[in-house]
C-alpha cells in the first residue's frame, strides 16, 4: 500500500513538472514575439558596430559570396584566396532594385578591388577592413555613376 502511494506521488510530480514545462514553453512562445515587436516598434533605427545607422527606408542587399585570388606577397609562388560575402546598404527599395538588376556591376567592382590586395592589406591592421569597405563602396558607386551604395557590410571573410 505504501509502495503504491509513493509511486502515485512520484507520477503526480512528473505530471506536474511536465505541465509546468509545457505551459512555460507555450507562454514563452506567445509572449516573446509580443515583447520583441513592442521593443522594435519603439525603435526607428538600428545601430551597427560600424557606427552606421539603418533607418526604416534603407534596405540591405545581400550579395552572393566571392572567391578571389589575392596578389602574391613578396614574390611568393603560393596562391592565396579570399572568400568574402558582403551586403550593401542602399537608400530605399528603388535603389535595392537597381542593385539587384545590375549585380554584375557590383561583382565586377568587388573582384577588381580585392584581386589587387594581399593578405596583409586586408588583415594587416585594425583599420584595414574599414578601409577595404570604404574602397569597395566608392568603387561600386563609381561603376554605377552615382551614389547608390551607402555602406558595405562584410558578413563573411576567409583568407586561405
Rosetta silent file (secondary structure, phi, psi, omega in degrees, C-alpha in Angstrom):
SEQUENCE: XXXXXXXXXXXXXXXXXXXXXXXXXXXXXXXXXXXXXXXXXXXXXXXXXXXXXXXXXXXXXXXXXXXXXXXXXXXXXXXXXXXXXXXXXXXXXXXXXXXXXXXXXXXXXXXXXXXXXXXXXXXXXXXXXXXXXXXXXXXXXXXXXXXXXXXXXXXXXXXX
SCORE:     score description
SCORE:     0.000 S_00000001
   1 L     0.000  -45.067  179.831    0.000    0.000    0.000 S_00000001
   2 H   -66.001  -34.789  179.832    2.781    2.431    0.912 S_00000001
   3 H   -66.350  -39.878  178.585    4.621    1.472   -2.252 S_00000001
   4 H   -64.122  -40.720 -179.678    1.567    2.338   -4.381 S_00000001
   5 H   -65.312  -40.794 -179.726    1.224    5.755   -2.667 S_00000001
   6 H   -69.248  -35.218  176.872    4.890    6.604   -3.305 S_00000001
   7 H   -67.190  -42.239  178.846    4.568    5.539   -6.953 S_00000001
   8 H   -64.641  -38.894  179.113    1.426    7.657   -7.360 S_00000001
   9 H   -64.520  -42.623 -179.434    3.167   10.598   -5.679 S_00000001
  10 H   -64.354  -44.553  178.683    6.150   10.221   -7.997 S_00000001
  11 H   -63.189  -40.908  178.207    3.884   10.042  -11.079 S_00000001
  12 H   -60.907  -43.513  178.316    1.966   13.091   -9.853 S_00000001
  13 H   -63.430  -41.545  178.699    5.223   15.080   -9.513 S_00000001
  14 H   -62.421  -43.615  178.814    6.317   14.067  -13.002 S_00000001
  15 H   -63.977  -41.556  178.584    2.958   15.168  -14.412 S_00000001
  16 H   -62.882  -46.272  179.132    3.104   18.495  -12.570 S_00000001
  17 H   -63.489  -39.036  178.513    6.647   19.178  -13.840 S_00000001
  18 H   -64.348  -42.674  178.127    5.622   18.190  -17.357 S_00000001
  19 H   -64.986  -39.873  178.265    2.642   20.555  -17.260 S_00000001
  20 H   -64.459  -43.267 -179.772    4.826   23.394  -15.949 S_00000001
  21 H   -64.239  -45.459  179.847    7.388   22.804  -18.710 S_00000001
  22 H   -65.889  -43.561  178.784    4.749   22.697  -21.448 S_00000001
  23 H   -61.724  -41.352  178.514    2.954   25.737  -20.024 S_00000001
  24 H   -65.064  -40.224  178.350    6.224   27.683  -19.839 S_00000001
  25 H   -64.166  -44.924  179.368    7.081   26.771  -23.410 S_00000001
  26 H   -65.163  -46.005  179.625    3.693   27.831  -24.710 S_00000001
  27 H   -61.146  -42.586  178.840    3.733   31.055  -22.674 S_00000001
  28 H   -63.855  -38.711  179.252    7.246   31.852  -23.877 S_00000001
  29 H   -66.673  -34.785 -179.018    6.269   31.233  -27.475 S_00000001
  30 H   -82.336  -42.240 -173.135    3.294   33.562  -27.197 S_00000001
  31 H   -78.665  -40.078 -174.733    4.820   36.285  -25.024 S_00000001
  32 H   -57.958  -49.588  178.787    8.316   36.597  -26.556 S_00000001
  33 H   -60.398  -34.925  179.230    7.216   37.774  -30.035 S_00000001
  34 H   -66.363  -41.746  178.799    4.904   40.344  -28.445 S_00000001
  35 H   -65.089  -45.767 -178.236    7.696   41.718  -26.292 S_00000001
  36 H   -63.914  -42.009  179.653   10.131   41.784  -29.211 S_00000001
  37 H   -67.665  -34.730  177.264    7.670   43.524  -31.536 S_00000001
  38 H   -65.122  -41.203  178.469    6.888   46.082  -28.825 S_00000001
  39 H   -66.798  -42.238 -178.818   10.606   46.801  -28.414 S_00000001
  40 H   -69.365  -32.717 -179.541   11.174   47.005  -32.175 S_00000001
  41 H   -70.240  -24.199  178.097    8.220   49.307  -32.754 S_00000001
  42 H   -77.966  -22.831 -178.862    9.698   51.828  -30.331 S_00000001
  43 L   -95.320  135.532  175.503   12.971   51.906  -32.254 S_00000001
  44 L  -105.338  -15.656  178.269   13.171   53.662  -35.596 S_00000001
  45 L  -134.920  155.429  177.031   16.837   52.975  -36.181 S_00000001
  46 E  -122.152  125.789 -179.438   19.214   50.137  -35.519 S_00000001
  47 E   -93.304  136.798  176.354   22.842   50.934  -34.787 S_00000001
  48 L  -104.690  160.256 -177.912   25.581   48.673  -36.056 S_00000001
  49 L   -63.736  -15.474  178.930   29.035   48.413  -34.561 S_00000001
  50 L   -86.785   11.279  179.015   30.419   50.220  -37.615 S_00000001
  51 L    68.373   18.389  175.219   28.559   53.366  -36.480 S_00000001
  52 L   -90.593  137.945  178.429   26.171   53.075  -39.429 S_00000001
  53 E  -108.806  125.072  179.200   22.547   53.830  -38.689 S_00000001
  54 E  -101.133  117.850 -179.460   19.964   51.883  -40.666 S_00000001
  55 L   -92.777  176.964 -176.844   16.649   53.707  -40.949 S_00000001
  56 L   -63.435  -32.302 -178.485   13.257   52.297  -41.879 S_00000001
  57 L   -82.566  -27.559 -177.763   13.508   53.224  -45.587 S_00000001
  58 L   -67.133  152.220 -179.071   17.021   51.932  -46.120 S_00000001
  59 E  -128.292  148.668  175.707   17.472   48.417  -47.425 S_00000001
  60 E  -108.546  127.799 -177.500   20.255   45.868  -47.111 S_00000001
  61 E  -111.443  111.556  176.849   21.057   43.901  -50.257 S_00000001
  62 E   -75.638  145.141  178.177   22.962   40.638  -49.750 S_00000001
  63 E  -121.042  138.846 -178.839   25.410   39.647  -52.488 S_00000001
  64 E   -58.741  154.774 -175.276   26.479   36.041  -53.145 S_00000001
  65 E   -64.831  154.419  178.348   29.932   35.064  -51.913 S_00000001
  66 E  -114.462  144.327  167.278   33.087   35.700  -53.879 S_00000001
  67 E  -124.477  115.935 -169.605   36.186   33.512  -54.127 S_00000001
  68 E  -130.977  136.824  172.538   39.037   35.647  -55.422 S_00000001
  69 E   -69.850  135.513  175.396   42.775   35.108  -55.977 S_00000001
  70 L   -94.885  160.189  173.928   44.860   37.554  -53.980 S_00000001
  71 L   -67.399  140.931 -179.677   48.089   39.185  -55.140 S_00000001
  72 L   -68.186  141.128  177.528   51.148   37.198  -54.025 S_00000001
  73 L   -81.274  122.045  171.666   53.071   38.523  -51.029 S_00000001
  74 L    51.211   40.821  176.806   56.686   39.419  -51.845 S_00000001
  75 L    75.924   13.666  178.440   57.050   37.213  -54.910 S_00000001
  76 L   -63.329  144.093 -178.822   55.774   34.098  -53.153 S_00000001
  77 L   -87.994  -11.732  179.868   54.793   31.309  -55.519 S_00000001
  78 L   -81.004  140.758 -179.522   51.880   30.106  -53.383 S_00000001
  79 L   -93.779  133.464  175.296   48.441   31.383  -54.327 S_00000001
  80 L  -110.968  150.513 -179.161   46.144   32.752  -51.654 S_00000001
  81 E  -124.023  148.027  172.120   42.398   33.077  -51.953 S_00000001
  82 E  -116.204  128.300  171.047   39.859   35.314  -50.256 S_00000001
  83 E  -108.047  120.295 -174.859   36.322   34.115  -49.764 S_00000001
  84 E  -136.668  139.897  173.682   34.154   37.094  -48.950 S_00000001
  85 E  -123.145  133.436 -178.271   30.437   37.705  -48.616 S_00000001
  86 E  -128.027  161.710  169.430   29.098   41.233  -48.488 S_00000001
  87 E  -131.868  146.182 -176.577   25.813   43.071  -48.081 S_00000001
  88 E  -112.900  135.566  175.492   25.171   46.575  -49.353 S_00000001
  89 E   -94.388  122.899  178.801   23.207   49.308  -47.614 S_00000001
  90 E  -122.377  166.472 -171.324   21.116   51.361  -50.048 S_00000001
  91 L   -70.572  -35.025 -173.747   18.746   54.287  -49.533 S_00000001
  92 L  -162.635 -176.096 -178.219   15.426   52.679  -50.462 S_00000001
  93 H   -64.730  -33.848  179.063   13.577   49.933  -52.343 S_00000001
  94 H   -63.797  -44.907  178.371   14.211   51.627  -55.695 S_00000001
  95 H   -65.521  -36.990  178.187   17.972   51.568  -55.124 S_00000001
  96 H   -61.272  -43.450  179.300   17.729   47.945  -53.963 S_00000001
  97 H   -62.391  -39.693  178.529   16.010   47.020  -57.228 S_00000001
  98 H   -62.483  -43.953 -179.308   18.779   48.772  -59.216 S_00000001
  99 H   -64.370  -45.551 -179.182   21.486   46.852  -57.367 S_00000001
 100 H   -64.093  -37.255 -179.775   19.713   43.520  -57.820 S_00000001
 101 H   -68.363  -36.246 -175.924   19.121   44.207  -61.522 S_00000001
 102 L  -115.082   44.312 -177.020   22.760   45.157  -62.112 S_00000001
 103 H   -62.743  -21.981  178.201   24.514   42.837  -59.661 S_00000001
 104 H   -63.197  -33.254  177.412   27.225   42.199  -62.287 S_00000001
 105 H   -63.840  -43.120  179.357   28.438   45.777  -61.745 S_00000001
 106 H   -64.661  -49.682 -177.050   28.806   45.075  -58.024 S_00000001
 107 H   -60.514  -43.387  179.519   30.542   41.729  -58.546 S_00000001
 108 H   -62.109  -43.680 -179.544   32.971   43.215  -61.083 S_00000001
 109 H   -62.844  -45.730 -178.845   33.823   46.104  -58.762 S_00000001
 110 H   -63.559  -45.518 -179.586   34.439   43.833  -55.770 S_00000001
 111 H   -62.000  -43.459 -179.512   36.603   41.423  -57.771 S_00000001
 112 H   -63.330  -35.660  179.972   38.670   44.278  -59.229 S_00000001
 113 H   -74.572  -50.152 -173.463   39.351   45.760  -55.793 S_00000001
 114 H   -72.075  -31.685  179.496   40.105   42.554  -53.903 S_00000001
 115 H   -59.162  -28.035 -178.866   42.189   40.987  -56.693 S_00000001
 116 L   -86.136   -3.531 -175.629   44.758   43.755  -56.167 S_00000001
 117 L   -93.056  153.274  169.008   45.019   43.090  -52.414 S_00000001
 118 L  -105.383  165.800  178.415   47.448   40.965  -50.444 S_00000001
 119 H   -55.529  -42.123 -178.378   46.528   39.222  -47.209 S_00000001
 120 H   -66.443  -27.903  176.817   48.383   41.883  -45.239 S_00000001
 121 H   -67.074  -33.824 -175.832   46.375   44.622  -46.989 S_00000001
 122 H   -87.862  -39.492 -174.610   43.140   43.069  -45.746 S_00000001
 123 H  -113.260    6.750 -171.880   44.171   41.848  -42.293 S_00000001
 124 L   -64.435  -34.297 -178.391   47.254   43.968  -41.599 S_00000001
 125 L  -145.088  175.774 -179.213   45.795   46.413  -39.090 S_00000001
 126 L   -66.330  -27.341 -178.274   42.653   47.240  -37.172 S_00000001
 127 L   -92.478   -2.496 -175.583   41.655   49.791  -39.829 S_00000001
 128 H   -61.142  -46.372 -179.080   42.298   47.531  -42.826 S_00000001
 129 H   -66.904  -38.478  178.167   38.763   46.174  -43.091 S_00000001
 130 H   -62.785  -41.721  177.178   37.222   49.625  -42.654 S_00000001
 131 H   -64.326  -40.311  178.459   39.429   50.923  -45.453 S_00000001
 132 H   -63.467  -43.629  179.258   38.502   47.967  -47.651 S_00000001
 133 H   -61.159  -42.720  178.548   34.781   48.560  -47.045 S_00000001
 134 H   -64.582  -41.374  179.374   35.162   52.245  -47.976 S_00000001
 135 H   -65.137  -40.817  177.485   37.137   51.358  -51.088 S_00000001
 136 H   -62.293  -46.537  179.064   34.503   48.797  -52.132 S_00000001
 137 H   -57.988  -48.709 -177.319   31.700   51.347  -51.601 S_00000001
 138 H   -64.654  -39.830 -179.701   33.497   54.043  -53.587 S_00000001
 139 H   -67.823  -42.218  178.166   34.388   51.685  -56.438 S_00000001
 140 H   -63.101  -45.342  179.404   30.842   50.328  -56.719 S_00000001
 141 H   -62.643  -39.369  178.379   29.401   53.851  -56.712 S_00000001
 142 H   -63.826  -40.722  178.762   31.918   54.952  -59.343 S_00000001
 143 H   -65.339  -35.845  177.850   30.943   51.992  -61.533 S_00000001
 144 H   -76.698  -22.556 -177.801   27.252   52.897  -61.188 S_00000001
 145 L    80.923   12.861  179.979   27.997   56.551  -61.879 S_00000001
 146 L  -160.211  162.402  178.107   26.015   57.621  -58.811 S_00000001
 147 L   -81.733   90.723 -178.852   25.993   57.241  -55.045 S_00000001
 148 L  -100.949  -33.145 -179.029   23.834   54.136  -54.850 S_00000001
 149 E  -101.571  124.881  179.800   25.635   52.276  -52.039 S_00000001
 150 E   -90.420  -32.913  179.659   25.774   53.996  -48.661 S_00000001
 151 E  -156.838  156.348  177.226   27.750   51.331  -46.798 S_00000001
 152 E  -118.005  131.560  175.349   29.266   47.895  -47.279 S_00000001
 153 E  -111.094  125.953  174.969   28.968   45.163  -44.657 S_00000001
 154 E   -90.731  111.629 -174.824   31.413   42.269  -44.768 S_00000001
 155 E   -97.920  -13.099  177.848   29.356   39.353  -43.496 S_00000001
 156 E  -158.650  136.202  179.287   31.902   36.581  -44.089 S_00000001
 157 E  -149.220  122.759  175.782   35.632   36.632  -44.739 S_00000001
 158 E  -134.332  131.115  175.092   38.094   33.749  -45.089 S_00000001
 159 E  -120.364  129.139 -176.194   41.617   34.031  -46.434 S_00000001
 160 L  -132.136    0.000    0.000   43.482   30.863  -47.244 S_00000001
